[in-house]
Amino acid sequence: MALDPQLLEILACPDTHHAPLEFDAAASTLTCTECGRVFPVRDDIPVLLLDEALPGSGPKGEVA
């Protein structure tokens, strides 16, 4: 599975900081570069809902 590179350029975390996301094709996930939340990609569609995200580690290692 692959997401369009142009789409990846404009996707951002839906939280208030709107940080860029990094795509992991093997895991089919998008990870926020600031808060570390992990968003699923289902059927080539990013699910950018905070309620659907897995918590991640923030930049200082704290849980977001």
PQR file of N, CA, C, O and H, with PARSE charges and radii, in Angstrom:
ATOM      1  N   MET A   1       0.844  -1.177   0.000 -0.4000 1.5000
ATOM      2  CA  MET A   1       0.000   0.000   0.000 -0.0000 2.0000
ATOM      3  C   MET A   1       0.886   1.237   0.000  0.5500 1.7000
ATOM      4  O   MET A   1       1.947   1.257   0.625 -0.5500 1.4000
ATOM      5  N   ALA A   2       0.447   2.246  -0.695 -0.4000 1.5000
ATOM      6  CA  ALA A   2       1.202   3.493  -0.732 -0.0000 2.0000
ATOM      7  C   ALA A   2       0.224   4.663  -0.769  0.5500 1.7000
ATOM      8  O   ALA A   2      -0.793   4.635  -1.462 -0.5500 1.4000
ATOM      9  H   ALA A   2      -0.414   2.230  -1.203  0.4000 1.0000
ATOM     10  N   LEU A   3       0.567   5.680  -0.006 -0.4000 1.5000
ATOM     11  CA  LEU A   3      -0.210   6.910  -0.047 -0.0000 2.0000
ATOM     12  C   LEU A   3       0.458   7.859  -1.033  0.5500 1.7000
ATOM     13  O   LEU A   3       1.679   7.853  -1.186 -0.5500 1.4000
ATOM     14  H   LEU A   3       1.393   5.703   0.557  0.4000 1.0000
ATOM     15  N   ASP A   4      -0.340   8.660  -1.687 -0.4000 1.5000
ATOM     16  CA  ASP A   4       0.157   9.638  -2.638 -0.0000 2.0000
ATOM     17  C   ASP A   4       1.121  10.594  -1.930  0.5500 1.7000
ATOM     18  O   ASP A   4       0.765  11.161  -0.897 -0.5500 1.4000
ATOM     19  H   ASP A   4      -1.332   8.665  -1.562  0.4000 1.0000
ATOM     20  N   PRO A   5       2.323  10.784  -2.457 -0.5600 1.5000
ATOM     21  CA  PRO A   5       3.288  11.693  -1.826  0.2800 2.0000
ATOM     22  C   PRO A   5       2.760  13.116  -1.655  0.5500 1.7000
ATOM     23  O   PRO A   5       3.102  13.785  -0.680 -0.5500 1.4000
ATOM     24  N   GLN A   6       1.933  13.585  -2.587 -0.4000 1.5000
ATOM     25  CA  GLN A   6       1.349  14.921  -2.446 -0.0000 2.0000
ATOM     26  C   GLN A   6       0.378  14.979  -1.270  0.5500 1.7000
ATOM     27  O   GLN A   6       0.287  16.002  -0.591 -0.5500 1.4000
ATOM     28  H   GLN A   6       1.655  13.041  -3.378  0.4000 1.0000
ATOM     29  N   LEU A   7      -0.344  13.894  -1.026 -0.4000 1.5000
ATOM     30  CA  LEU A   7      -1.243  13.828   0.117 -0.0000 2.0000
ATOM     31  C   LEU A   7      -0.441  13.856   1.413  0.5500 1.7000
ATOM     32  O   LEU A   7      -0.807  14.548   2.363 -0.5500 1.4000
ATOM     33  H   LEU A   7      -0.271  13.063  -1.578  0.4000 1.0000
ATOM     34  N   LEU A   8       0.651  13.103   1.446 -0.4000 1.5000
ATOM     35  CA  LEU A   8       1.485  13.071   2.649 -0.0000 2.0000
ATOM     36  C   LEU A   8       2.058  14.442   2.994  0.5500 1.7000
ATOM     37  O   LEU A   8       2.269  14.753   4.166 -0.5500 1.4000
ATOM     38  H   LEU A   8       0.948  12.541   0.675  0.4000 1.0000
ATOM     39  N   GLU A   9       2.307  15.252   1.984 -0.4000 1.5000
ATOM     40  CA  GLU A   9       2.848  16.600   2.216 -0.0000 2.0000
ATOM     41  C   GLU A   9       1.860  17.510   2.931  0.5500 1.7000
ATOM     42  O   GLU A   9       2.274  18.398   3.676 -0.5500 1.4000
ATOM     43  H   GLU A   9       2.136  14.999   1.032  0.4000 1.0000
ATOM     44  N   ILE A  10       0.567  17.307   2.722 -0.4000 1.5000
ATOM     45  CA  ILE A  10      -0.414  18.209   3.319 -0.0000 2.0000
ATOM     46  C   ILE A  10      -1.086  17.654   4.568  0.5500 1.7000
ATOM     47  O   ILE A  10      -1.749  18.400   5.289 -0.5500 1.4000
ATOM     48  H   ILE A  10       0.231  16.586   2.117  0.4000 1.0000
ATOM     49  N   LEU A  11      -0.929  16.364   4.837 -0.4000 1.5000
ATOM     50  CA  LEU A  11      -1.544  15.789   6.038 -0.0000 2.0000
ATOM     51  C   LEU A  11      -0.850  16.321   7.285  0.5500 1.7000
ATOM     52  O   LEU A  11       0.366  16.510   7.300 -0.5500 1.4000
ATOM     53  H   LEU A  11      -0.391  15.759   4.251  0.4000 1.0000
ATOM     54  N   ALA A  12      -1.637  16.559   8.327 -0.4000 1.5000
ATOM     55  CA  ALA A  12      -1.097  17.045   9.594 -0.0000 2.0000
ATOM     56  C   ALA A  12      -1.906  16.447  10.735  0.5500 1.7000
ATOM     57  O   ALA A  12      -3.044  16.017  10.546 -0.5500 1.4000
ATOM     58  H   ALA A  12      -2.625  16.405   8.315  0.4000 1.0000
ATOM     59  N   CYS A  13      -1.320  16.425  11.896 -0.4000 1.5000
ATOM     60  CA  CYS A  13      -1.996  15.929  13.090 -0.0000 2.0000
ATOM     61  C   CYS A  13      -3.243  16.781  13.338  0.5500 1.7000
ATOM     62  O   CYS A  13      -3.187  18.005  13.219 -0.5500 1.4000
ATOM     63  H   CYS A  13      -0.396  16.774  12.050  0.4000 1.0000
ATOM     64  N   PRO A  14      -4.361  16.147  13.680 -0.5600 1.5000
ATOM     65  CA  PRO A  14      -5.578  16.920  13.911  0.2800 2.0000
ATOM     66  C   PRO A  14      -5.604  17.649  15.257  0.5500 1.7000
ATOM     67  O   PRO A  14      -6.526  18.420  15.520 -0.5500 1.4000
ATOM     68  N   ASP A  15      -4.610  17.416  16.105 -0.4000 1.5000
ATOM     69  CA  ASP A  15      -4.544  18.128  17.377 -0.0000 2.0000
ATOM     70  C   ASP A  15      -4.165  19.588  17.111  0.5500 1.7000
ATOM     71  O   ASP A  15      -3.860  19.947  15.974 -0.5500 1.4000
ATOM     72  H   ASP A  15      -3.860  16.789  15.891  0.4000 1.0000
ATOM     73  N   THR A  16      -4.181  20.412  18.124 -0.4000 1.5000
ATOM     74  CA  THR A  16      -4.000  21.852  17.953 -0.0000 2.0000
ATOM     75  C   THR A  16      -2.642  22.255  17.396  0.5500 1.7000
ATOM     76  O   THR A  16      -2.522  23.344  16.834 -0.5500 1.4000
ATOM     77  H   THR A  16      -4.429  20.120  19.048  0.4000 1.0000
ATOM     78  N   HIS A  17      -1.616  21.422  17.528 -0.4000 1.5000
ATOM     79  CA  HIS A  17      -0.285  21.783  17.027 -0.0000 2.0000
ATOM     80  C   HIS A  17      -0.136  21.542  15.521  0.5500 1.7000
ATOM     81  O   HIS A  17       0.758  22.117  14.899 -0.5500 1.4000
ATOM     82  H   HIS A  17      -1.713  20.537  17.984  0.4000 1.0000
ATOM     83  N   HIS A  18      -0.983  20.712  14.929 -0.4000 1.5000
ATOM     84  CA  HIS A  18      -0.996  20.444  13.477 -0.0000 2.0000
ATOM     85  C   HIS A  18       0.393  20.101  12.925  0.5500 1.7000
ATOM     86  O   HIS A  18       0.787  20.595  11.868 -0.5500 1.4000
ATOM     87  H   HIS A  18      -1.708  20.245  15.434  0.4000 1.0000
ATOM     88  N   ALA A  19       1.117  19.266  13.640 -0.4000 1.5000
ATOM     89  CA  ALA A  19       2.458  18.859  13.220 -0.0000 2.0000
ATOM     90  C   ALA A  19       2.383  17.894  12.033  0.5500 1.7000
ATOM     91  O   ALA A  19       1.359  17.242  11.828 -0.5500 1.4000
ATOM     92  H   ALA A  19       0.797  18.865  14.498  0.4000 1.0000
ATOM     93  N   PRO A  20       3.456  17.802  11.256 -0.5600 1.5000
ATOM     94  CA  PRO A  20       3.495  16.856  10.132  0.2800 2.0000
ATOM     95  C   PRO A  20       3.406  15.406  10.626  0.5500 1.7000
ATOM     96  O   PRO A  20       3.676  15.107  11.789 -0.5500 1.4000
ATOM     97  N   LEU A  21       3.022  14.529   9.712 -0.4000 1.5000
ATOM     98  CA  LEU A  21       2.900  13.105  10.009 -0.0000 2.0000
ATOM     99  C   LEU A  21       3.914  12.320   9.194  0.5500 1.7000
ATOM    100  O   LEU A  21       4.236  12.680   8.061 -0.5500 1.4000
ATOM    101  H   LEU A  21       2.803  14.772   8.767  0.4000 1.0000
ATOM    102  N   GLU A  22       4.415  11.237   9.791 -0.4000 1.5000
ATOM    103  CA  GLU A  22       5.337  10.333   9.084 -0.0000 2.0000
ATOM    104  C   GLU A  22       4.589   9.037   8.779  0.5500 1.7000
ATOM    105  O   GLU A  22       3.917   8.480   9.646 -0.5500 1.4000
ATOM    106  H   GLU A  22       4.154  10.945  10.711  0.4000 1.0000
ATOM    107  N   PHE A  23       4.713   8.563   7.539 -0.4000 1.5000
ATOM    108  CA  PHE A  23       4.012   7.361   7.091 -0.0000 2.0000
ATOM    109  C   PHE A  23       4.886   6.131   7.271  0.5500 1.7000
ATOM    110  O   PHE A  23       6.054   6.128   6.881 -0.5500 1.4000
ATOM    111  H   PHE A  23       5.260   9.015   6.834  0.4000 1.0000
ATOM    112  N   ASP A  24       4.318   5.085   7.863 -0.4000 1.5000
ATOM    113  CA  ASP A  24       4.974   3.785   7.987 -0.0000 2.0000
ATOM    114  C   ASP A  24       4.158   2.808   7.151  0.5500 1.7000
ATOM    115  O   ASP A  24       3.107   2.335   7.584 -0.5500 1.4000
ATOM    116  H   ASP A  24       3.369   5.088   8.180  0.4000 1.0000
ATOM    117  N   ALA A  25       4.646   2.509   5.949 -0.4000 1.5000
ATOM    118  CA  ALA A  25       3.901   1.657   5.023 -0.0000 2.0000
ATOM    119  C   ALA A  25       3.752   0.240   5.559  0.5500 1.7000
ATOM    120  O   ALA A  25       2.709  -0.384   5.363 -0.5500 1.4000
ATOM    121  H   ALA A  25       5.499   2.894   5.597  0.4000 1.0000
ATOM    122  N   ALA A  26       4.772  -0.278   6.228 -0.4000 1.5000
ATOM    123  CA  ALA A  26       4.719  -1.648   6.737 -0.0000 2.0000
ATOM    124  C   ALA A  26       3.633  -1.811   7.802  0.5500 1.7000
ATOM    125  O   ALA A  26       2.957  -2.838   7.858 -0.5500 1.4000
ATOM    126  H   ALA A  26       5.619   0.229   6.387  0.4000 1.0000
ATOM    127  N   ALA A  27       3.474  -0.790   8.645 -0.4000 1.5000
ATOM    128  CA  ALA A  27       2.482  -0.856   9.716 -0.0000 2.0000
ATOM    129  C   ALA A  27       1.146  -0.234   9.319  0.5500 1.7000
ATOM    130  O   ALA A  27       0.170  -0.348  10.061 -0.5500 1.4000
ATOM    131  H   ALA A  27       4.023   0.045   8.600  0.4000 1.0000
ATOM    132  N   SER A  28       1.087   0.415   8.171 -0.4000 1.5000
ATOM    133  CA  SER A  28      -0.105   1.137   7.707 -0.0000 2.0000
ATOM    134  C   SER A  28      -0.567   2.158   8.746  0.5500 1.7000
ATOM    135  O   SER A  28      -1.729   2.187   9.150 -0.5500 1.4000
ATOM    136  H   SER A  28       1.879   0.507   7.568  0.4000 1.0000
ATOM    137  N   THR A  29       0.394   3.000   9.164 -0.4000 1.5000
ATOM    138  CA  THR A  29       0.093   4.021  10.159 -0.0000 2.0000
ATOM    139  C   THR A  29       0.759   5.346   9.797  0.5500 1.7000
ATOM    140  O   THR A  29       1.710   5.398   9.018 -0.5500 1.4000
ATOM    141  H   THR A  29       1.339   2.976   8.836  0.4000 1.0000
ATOM    142  N   LEU A  30       0.231   6.403  10.386 -0.4000 1.5000
ATOM    143  CA  LEU A  30       0.815   7.736  10.312 -0.0000 2.0000
ATOM    144  C   LEU A  30       1.126   8.148  11.752  0.5500 1.7000
ATOM    145  O   LEU A  30       0.280   8.008  12.635 -0.5500 1.4000
ATOM    146  H   LEU A  30      -0.542   6.360  11.019  0.4000 1.0000
ATOM    147  N   THR A  31       2.331   8.652  11.987 -0.4000 1.5000
ATOM    148  CA  THR A  31       2.740   9.037  13.327 -0.0000 2.0000
ATOM    149  C   THR A  31       3.025  10.528  13.366  0.5500 1.7000
ATOM    150  O   THR A  31       3.728  11.057  12.505 -0.5500 1.4000
ATOM    151  H   THR A  31       3.019   8.766  11.270  0.4000 1.0000
ATOM    152  N   CYS A  32       2.474  11.206  14.372 -0.4000 1.5000
ATOM    153  CA  CYS A  32       2.698  12.630  14.538 -0.0000 2.0000
ATOM    154  C   CYS A  32       4.137  12.873  14.985  0.5500 1.7000
ATOM    155  O   CYS A  32       4.642  12.199  15.884 -0.5500 1.4000
ATOM    156  H   CYS A  32       1.903  10.777  15.071  0.4000 1.0000
ATOM    157  N   THR A  33       4.785  13.837  14.351 -0.4000 1.5000
ATOM    158  CA  THR A  33       6.184  14.127  14.676 -0.0000 2.0000
ATOM    159  C   THR A  33       6.324  14.910  15.971  0.5500 1.7000
ATOM    160  O   THR A  33       7.434  15.046  16.487 -0.5500 1.4000
ATOM    161  H   THR A  33       4.375  14.385  13.621  0.4000 1.0000
ATOM    162  N   GLU A  34       5.224  15.428  16.510 -0.4000 1.5000
ATOM    163  CA  GLU A  34       5.301  16.186  17.762 -0.0000 2.0000
ATOM    164  C   GLU A  34       4.775  15.402  18.959  0.5500 1.7000
ATOM    165  O   GLU A  34       5.493  15.230  19.944 -0.5500 1.4000
ATOM    166  H   GLU A  34       4.323  15.317  16.091  0.4000 1.0000
ATOM    167  N   CYS A  35       3.542  14.926  18.890 -0.4000 1.5000
ATOM    168  CA  CYS A  35       2.958  14.259  20.056 -0.0000 2.0000
ATOM    169  C   CYS A  35       3.140  12.745  20.029  0.5500 1.7000
ATOM    170  O   CYS A  35       2.970  12.084  21.054 -0.5500 1.4000
ATOM    171  H   CYS A  35       2.959  15.065  18.090  0.4000 1.0000
ATOM    172  N   GLY A  36       3.483  12.191  18.869 -0.4000 1.5000
ATOM    173  CA  GLY A  36       3.726  10.759  18.764 -0.0000 2.0000
ATOM    174  C   GLY A  36       2.481   9.909  18.594  0.5500 1.7000
ATOM    175  O   GLY A  36       2.584   8.684  18.532 -0.5500 1.4000
ATOM    176  H   GLY A  36       3.621  12.728  18.036  0.4000 1.0000
ATOM    177  N   ARG A  37       1.303  10.522  18.517 -0.4000 1.5000
ATOM    178  CA  ARG A  37       0.092   9.729  18.299 -0.0000 2.0000
ATOM    179  C   ARG A  37       0.227   8.958  16.993  0.5500 1.7000
ATOM    180  O   ARG A  37       0.827   9.430  16.027 -0.5500 1.4000
ATOM    181  H   ARG A  37       1.219  11.517  18.567  0.4000 1.0000
ATOM    182  N   VAL A  38      -0.351   7.753  16.991 -0.4000 1.5000
ATOM    183  CA  VAL A  38      -0.280   6.883  15.815 -0.0000 2.0000
ATOM    184  C   VAL A  38      -1.692   6.728  15.255  0.5500 1.7000
ATOM    185  O   VAL A  38      -2.600   6.252  15.935 -0.5500 1.4000
ATOM    186  H   VAL A  38      -0.838   7.370  17.776  0.4000 1.0000
ATOM    187  N   PHE A  39      -1.851   7.142  14.005 -0.4000 1.5000
ATOM    188  CA  PHE A  39      -3.144   7.091  13.332 -0.0000 2.0000
ATOM    189  C   PHE A  39      -3.155   5.945  12.328  0.5500 1.7000
ATOM    190  O   PHE A  39      -2.193   5.774  11.580 -0.5500 1.4000
ATOM    191  H   PHE A  39      -1.113   7.529  13.453  0.4000 1.0000
ATOM    192  N   PRO A  40      -4.237   5.153  12.299 -0.5600 1.5000
ATOM    193  CA  PRO A  40      -4.298   4.040  11.348  0.2800 2.0000
ATOM    194  C   PRO A  40      -4.590   4.520   9.931  0.5500 1.7000
ATOM    195  O   PRO A  40      -5.167   5.587   9.721 -0.5500 1.4000
ATOM    196  N   VAL A  41      -4.180   3.706   8.973 -0.4000 1.5000
ATOM    197  CA  VAL A  41      -4.540   3.907   7.568 -0.0000 2.0000
ATOM    198  C   VAL A  41      -5.305   2.650   7.170  0.5500 1.7000
ATOM    199  O   VAL A  41      -4.752   1.551   7.162 -0.5500 1.4000
ATOM    200  H   VAL A  41      -3.712   2.839   9.144  0.4000 1.0000
ATOM    201  N   ARG A  42      -6.583   2.824   6.841 -0.4000 1.5000
ATOM    202  CA  ARG A  42      -7.435   1.683   6.504 -0.0000 2.0000
ATOM    203  C   ARG A  42      -7.891   1.800   5.054  0.5500 1.7000
ATOM    204  O   ARG A  42      -8.452   2.819   4.651 -0.5500 1.4000
ATOM    205  H   ARG A  42      -7.032   3.718   6.848  0.4000 1.0000
ATOM    206  N   ASP A  43      -7.648   0.760   4.282 -0.4000 1.5000
ATOM    207  CA  ASP A  43      -8.037   0.750   2.863 -0.0000 2.0000
ATOM    208  C   ASP A  43      -7.507   1.980   2.141  0.5500 1.7000
ATOM    209  O   ASP A  43      -8.220   2.599   1.350 -0.5500 1.4000
ATOM    210  H   ASP A  43      -7.193  -0.068   4.609  0.4000 1.0000
ATOM    211  N   ASP A  44      -6.244   2.336   2.416 -0.4000 1.5000
ATOM    212  CA  ASP A  44      -5.558   3.485   1.809 -0.0000 2.0000
ATOM    213  C   ASP A  44      -6.164   4.832   2.203  0.5500 1.7000
ATOM    214  O   ASP A  44      -5.931   5.833   1.526 -0.5500 1.4000
ATOM    215  H   ASP A  44      -5.665   1.834   3.058  0.4000 1.0000
ATOM    216  N   ILE A  45      -6.938   4.869   3.288 -0.4000 1.5000
ATOM    217  CA  ILE A  45      -7.551   6.106   3.758 -0.0000 2.0000
ATOM    218  C   ILE A  45      -7.031   6.410   5.158  0.5500 1.7000
ATOM    219  O   ILE A  45      -7.247   5.616   6.073 -0.5500 1.4000
ATOM    220  H   ILE A  45      -7.128   4.055   3.838  0.4000 1.0000
ATOM    221  N   PRO A  46      -6.349   7.543   5.350 -0.5600 1.5000
ATOM    222  CA  PRO A  46      -5.881   7.909   6.688  0.2800 2.0000
ATOM    223  C   PRO A  46      -7.074   8.230   7.599  0.5500 1.7000
ATOM    224  O   PRO A  46      -7.971   8.986   7.226 -0.5500 1.4000
ATOM    225  N   VAL A  47      -7.064   7.646   8.784 -0.4000 1.5000
ATOM    226  CA  VAL A  47      -8.116   7.895   9.773 -0.0000 2.0000
ATOM    227  C   VAL A  47      -7.534   8.862  10.801  0.5500 1.7000
ATOM    228  O   VAL A  47      -6.894   8.446  11.766 -0.5500 1.4000
ATOM    229  H   VAL A  47      -6.336   7.032   9.087  0.4000 1.0000
ATOM    230  N   LEU A  48      -7.765  10.158  10.581 -0.4000 1.5000
ATOM    231  CA  LEU A  48      -7.165  11.194  11.414 -0.0000 2.0000
ATOM    232  C   LEU A  48      -8.148  11.687  12.473  0.5500 1.7000
ATOM    233  O   LEU A  48      -8.435  12.880  12.569 -0.5500 1.4000
ATOM    234  H   LEU A  48      -8.286  10.495   9.797  0.4000 1.0000
ATOM    235  N   LEU A  49      -8.650  10.757  13.255 -0.4000 1.5000
ATOM    236  CA  LEU A  49      -9.547  11.064  14.364 -0.0000 2.0000
ATOM    237  C   LEU A  49      -8.795  10.844  15.664  0.5500 1.7000
ATOM    238  O   LEU A  49      -8.202   9.785  15.868 -0.5500 1.4000
ATOM    239  H   LEU A  49      -8.417   9.788  13.178  0.4000 1.0000
ATOM    240  N   LEU A  50      -8.814  11.837  16.545 -0.4000 1.5000
ATOM    241  CA  LEU A  50      -8.090  11.706  17.808 -0.0000 2.0000
ATOM    242  C   LEU A  50      -8.581  10.510  18.615  0.5500 1.7000
ATOM    243  O   LEU A  50      -7.792   9.870  19.310 -0.5500 1.4000
ATOM    244  H   LEU A  50      -9.296  12.697  16.380  0.4000 1.0000
ATOM    245  N   ASP A  51      -9.879  10.197  18.532 -0.4000 1.5000
ATOM    246  CA  ASP A  51     -10.432   9.054  19.260 -0.0000 2.0000
ATOM    247  C   ASP A  51      -9.941   7.721  18.716  0.5500 1.7000
ATOM    248  O   ASP A  51      -9.963   6.721  19.434 -0.5500 1.4000
ATOM    249  H   ASP A  51     -10.520  10.716  17.968  0.4000 1.0000
ATOM    250  N   GLU A  52      -9.500   7.685  17.471 -0.4000 1.5000
ATOM    251  CA  GLU A  52      -9.018   6.451  16.841 -0.0000 2.0000
ATOM    252  C   GLU A  52      -7.508   6.269  16.991  0.5500 1.7000
ATOM    253  O   GLU A  52      -6.988   5.182  16.739 -0.5500 1.4000
ATOM    254  H   GLU A  52      -9.482   8.497  16.887  0.4000 1.0000
ATOM    255  N   ALA A  53      -6.809   7.314  17.395 -0.4000 1.5000
ATOM    256  CA  ALA A  53      -5.342   7.273  17.474 -0.0000 2.0000
ATOM    257  C   ALA A  53      -4.876   6.516  18.711  0.5500 1.7000
ATOM    258  O   ALA A  53      -5.528   6.516  19.755 -0.5500 1.4000
ATOM    259  H   ALA A  53      -7.231   8.198  17.599  0.4000 1.0000
ATOM    260  N   LEU A  54      -3.731   5.878  18.553 -0.4000 1.5000
ATOM    261  CA  LEU A  54      -3.067   5.259  19.698 -0.0000 2.0000
ATOM    262  C   LEU A  54      -2.178   6.312  20.340  0.5500 1.7000
ATOM    263  O   LEU A  54      -1.532   7.087  19.634 -0.5500 1.4000
ATOM    264  H   LEU A  54      -3.202   5.879  17.704  0.4000 1.0000
ATOM    265  N   PRO A  55      -2.135   6.352  21.668 -0.5600 1.5000
ATOM    266  CA  PRO A  55      -1.282   7.360  22.314  0.2800 2.0000
ATOM    267  C   PRO A  55       0.177   7.099  21.990  0.5500 1.7000
ATOM    268  O   PRO A  55       0.589   5.959  21.775 -0.5500 1.4000
ATOM    269  N   GLY A  56       0.936   8.154  21.959 -0.4000 1.5000
ATOM    270  CA  GLY A  56       2.352   8.036  21.671 -0.0000 2.0000
ATOM    271  C   GLY A  56       3.169   8.834  22.646  0.5500 1.7000
ATOM    272  O   GLY A  56       2.633   9.478  23.548 -0.5500 1.4000
ATOM    273  H   GLY A  56       0.602   9.080  22.134  0.4000 1.0000
ATOM    274  N   SER A  57       4.449   8.791  22.466 -0.4000 1.5000
ATOM    275  CA  SER A  57       5.348   9.568  23.311 -0.0000 2.0000
ATOM    276  C   SER A  57       5.591  10.904  22.675  0.5500 1.7000
ATOM    277  O   SER A  57       5.849  10.990  21.474 -0.5500 1.4000
ATOM    278  H   SER A  57       4.885   8.268  21.734  0.4000 1.0000
ATOM    279  N   GLY A  58       5.513  11.948  23.467 -0.4000 1.5000
ATOM    280  CA  GLY A  58       5.802  13.283  22.979 -0.0000 2.0000
ATOM    281  C   GLY A  58       7.288  13.461  22.802  0.5500 1.7000
ATOM    282  O   GLY A  58       8.052  12.517  23.005 -0.5500 1.4000
ATOM    283  H   GLY A  58       5.304  11.878  24.442  0.4000 1.0000
ATOM    284  N   PRO A  59       7.717  14.660  22.426 -0.5600 1.5000
ATOM    285  CA  PRO A  59       9.134  14.896  22.153  0.2800 2.0000
ATOM    286  C   PRO A  59      10.034  14.725  23.368  0.5500 1.7000
ATOM    287  O   PRO A  59      11.234  14.491  23.221 -0.5500 1.4000
ATOM    288  N   LYS A  60       9.470  14.839  24.564 -0.4000 1.5000
ATOM    289  CA  LYS A  60      10.280  14.688  25.779 -0.0000 2.0000
ATOM    290  C   LYS A  60      10.029  13.348  26.454  0.5500 1.7000
ATOM    291  O   LYS A  60      10.445  13.132  27.593 -0.5500 1.4000
ATOM    292  H   LYS A  60       8.496  15.029  24.683  0.4000 1.0000
ATOM    293  N   GLY A  61       9.350  12.450  25.751 -0.4000 1.5000
ATOM    294  CA  GLY A  61       9.124  11.116  26.275 -0.0000 2.0000
ATOM    295  C   GLY A  61       7.859  10.981  27.116  0.5500 1.7000
ATOM    296  O   GLY A  61       7.532   9.874  27.545 -0.5500 1.4000
ATOM    297  H   GLY A  61       9.013  12.626  24.826  0.4000 1.0000
ATOM    298  N   GLU A  62       7.136  12.078  27.366 -0.4000 1.5000
ATOM    299  CA  GLU A  62       5.910  11.972  28.121 -0.0000 2.0000
ATOM    300  C   GLU A  62       4.815  11.430  27.231  0.5500 1.7000
ATOM    301  O   GLU A  62       4.844  11.624  26.016 -0.5500 1.4000
ATOM    302  H   GLU A  62       7.401  12.977  27.018  0.4000 1.0000
ATOM    303  N   VAL A  63       3.858  10.758  27.822 -0.4000 1.5000
ATOM    304  CA  VAL A  63       2.755  10.207  27.055 -0.0000 2.0000
ATOM    305  C   VAL A  63       1.800  11.332  26.738  0.5500 1.7000
ATOM    306  O   VAL A  63       1.427  12.122  27.605 -0.5500 1.4000
ATOM    307  H   VAL A  63       3.835  10.601  28.809  0.4000 1.0000
ATOM    308  N   ALA A  64       1.412  11.391  25.474 -0.4000 1.5000
ATOM    309  CA  ALA A  64       0.520  12.478  25.023 -0.0000 2.0000
ATOM    310  C   ALA A  64      -0.909  12.166  25.380  0.5500 1.7000
ATOM    311  O   ALA A  64      -1.805  12.957  25.086 -0.5500 1.4000
ATOM    312  H   ALA A  64       1.716  10.749  24.769  0.4000 1.0000
TER
END
